[in-house]
């Protein structure tokens, strides 16, 4: 495995060097891991034997299972019931209205065969919870007269008790489940319960975690700061000066202490968050207890380490042994991280507590890498690699005397192996850790008992839900050790298998999880984008803004001449066939990838798009070229034979129509421009491309790259100018079709122009605007809704045809969502789009800004302006994002193209009527739903016709070939760009029938 050079103890620590290892090739990393195994053969055999013995002994204990193990053994994630329970637990307790709660219970419970689980667990709470979830109405022991066939029991009870009691039973079942994962609703209750469990031998000490999602607003951060401060005060007073190694401690999530805890905002985070963290650390030092900084997503690692270094070297914290940090073994760069922590601990002169975990965000890291086009994953893709790497990291930690290692695990083999590593390093100063509600039997089986610290969540049910689901996901999977640890049907040899043996047998990445570049298989390579969480990538995009691909001058062409030249090249280009045209498009994609950075700079400069938006746009242009290359090969490979009668052959083939005019907008000046002409070219047409007058240099740069990739000059002509130029192109009788993306009004003009011409009727392929809505119900998670609304409504300054225009909030939860949304708006950074720290750039031009100003002025009178960000000091074409509450949908009839979000309060039970009102506006582009109820999502889809529907995510960011994009009604003609039905619209079909019997007979028939 690669490691970055270890810094000298006296030198400044280069944490950024870790990012060079963030996406290292996994197969190479596995090979390096196997070349230096953490255990020698004798230790491996000994650890495996002890692990098997621990499993056997744990299974024999009288009190062998906690509710977590019992729950996972009975349900897990391998059946419908386990998934239903997870969905129910995540949402039910936050639903304020009884009607929605009843629907949620009915929907989730109806998906499972609950009778198969009743009475099967050896833990009464799981049985009671199961019974409650099977609509009995209350969690009680079954009386004798209700013994018998489960389905009959349920039917009688539901009939007798009714829905309110059913609801109460399900709620109680969820509470029982939740309380097994939370030590207390507040820190005082947690300390009291923890002391009781310590006396009974279930724990030695605790690290308390204050539950809750990361802060979205400054008010959230202040609230969490108070909660952490109160926890430190309570834990510190109870510690009585025992010292951090033997007393309880507190764990802190940095994302809870700042609403913009992300690398792009690091300067601000360090300025605003560090004083809060220092305040907590100084309080913990005063009481001499432990304070650990929890691990979070991989993108936040380096920023966290820089803050931690500053904290570790703070003079006011000198000599305090309670400062701690959590590191994740599932990241491939963790050993290089440990090298730097060792250097930091030596510089500090006081030991650093370092908790080694396997990791809690694996599925999120995998998806993020795929969506963002990374070169590889930041994490291992196999459990065996993670487990072996954990042991390698444990060996590294134990070798550093200035680090106090803490090993968090519920895995018997990991425990046994760590004990041997510690003995080999002659270390006794370390501890094991486990999660509250898990691992009790494992550590109870070790003789003599080991000191075990319990990581214990503290908080109310409303804060528990996301944490609970994450725990269930991690430990309920079939590959999880916890899932099978106490299952007598799984042999100890399997449960306690040596991960090194497994990895040696299969020393590669997971075969069913290809790296992001191979996400789409062999036919199409995924595009690659810069990672703005990495300093080197940010610098690459900003170090020399002048060296872009912007043309030195703009070449102005006459529209008629451009069409003439394109006509001259049509026959030769069309004759090349799909395979050759696909080759050129792939070369174009590679050329775009090669010029990625300079194109990003050009887009930011000319179109005012932020760097992440510009990165996404370059990637989309690349994806269009590669996708249409595959489609060209598939659809234009030659004549396709059709069923025929004897004595005849029949074939169908497609070919280009002629010259296509492609008119693209300024809001996606590279992606849509490239996508339109790539599709037309793939189908065999030649193209006259007319970009928006606001972004001509981006278009000219793209055309030059097409020529560089091998496209003949007469196949693609660029015409620059205003709307009048586009009008001349559309009116020319020689064109064979028009592809247009822009406003509905201009699409109508083009349609009328085409209809008025003499000659052939040619196709218009149009994608226009939308009055896009997002419907939220009371099961939705507030923080997720706010995150997705911010992106959907305000990213790209709201200048996307897919941007969110109307947010529908249920009466019961609207106030809470709006409070968080308006607070989150205060954290947005508006400014120079070429600056990596900017969230929102300017409006495209003064005319567009003036239209927005007029709309706001009208809404201040007719509706209620809830908030608008003040950008008066910025000048220019900047426009502050705004939220307006409408009295009714009648107050808006057309798209407002900018960062303006309209809010409508509604009753989700009236979704059919409300949806019909939105549908009556005539648009049908994008539609969003935030709900845990599948039936609600279906009702929204039925009520509001839209080309693209997004459930529990943003409504922007369609991916080529994954979410083909396009609308209906006033939002476009179809077919969808980036989809399998797009290219045929650019082509003509020809059917060829040959009577071979005319030659004397059918040889195939005669030779039967």
Secondary structure, 3 states (H helix, E strand, C coil): CCCCCCCCCCCCCCHHHHHHHCCCCHHHHHHHHHHCCCCCHHHHHHHHHHHHHHHHHHHHCCCCCCHHHHHHHHCCCCCHHHHHHHHHHHHHHHCCCHHHHHHHHHHHHCCCCHHHCCCCCCCHHHHHHHHHHHHHCCCCCCCHHHCCCHHHHHHHHHHHHCHHHHHHHHHHHHHHHHHCCEEECCHHHHHHHHHHHHHCCCCCEEEEEECCCCCCCHHHHHHHHHHHHHHHHHHHHHHCCCCCCCCCEEEECHHHCCCCCCHHHHHHHHHHHHHHHHHHHHHHHHHCCEEEECCCCHHHHHHHHHHHHHHHCCHHHCCCCCEEEEEECCECCHHHHHHHHHHHHHHHCCCEEEEEECCCCHHHHHHHHHHHCCCCCCECCCHHHHHHHHHHHHHHHHCCCCEEEEEECCCHHHHHHHHHHHHHCCCCCEEEEEECCCCHHHHHCCCCCCCEEEEEEECCHHHHHHHHHHHHHHHHCCCCHHHHCCCCCCCHHHHCCCHHHHHHHCCCCCCCCCCHHHCCCCCCCCCCCCCCCCHHHHHHHHCCCCCCCCCCCCCCCCHHHHHHHHHHHHHHHHHCHHHHHHHHHHHHHHHHHHCHHHHHHHHHHHHCCCHHHHHHHHHHHHHHHHHHHHHHHHHCCCCEEECCCCCCEEEEEEEECCEEEEECCCCCCCHHHHHHHHHHHHCCCEEEEECCHHHHHHHHHHHHHHHHCCCCHHHEEECCCCHHHHHHHHHCCCCCEEEEECCHHHHHHHHHHHHHCCCCCCEEEEECCCCCEEEECCCCCHHHHHHHHHHHHHHHHHCCCCCCCEEEEECCCHHHHHHHHHHHHCCCCECCCCCCCCCECCCCCHHHHHHHHHHHHHHHHHCEEEEECCCCCCCCCCCCCEEEECCCHHHCCCCCCCCEEEEEEECHHHHHHHHHHHHCCCCCCEEEEECCCHHHHHHHHHHCCCCEEEECCCCCCCCCCCCCECCCHHHECCCCECCCCCHHHHEEEEEEEECHHHHCCCHHHHCC
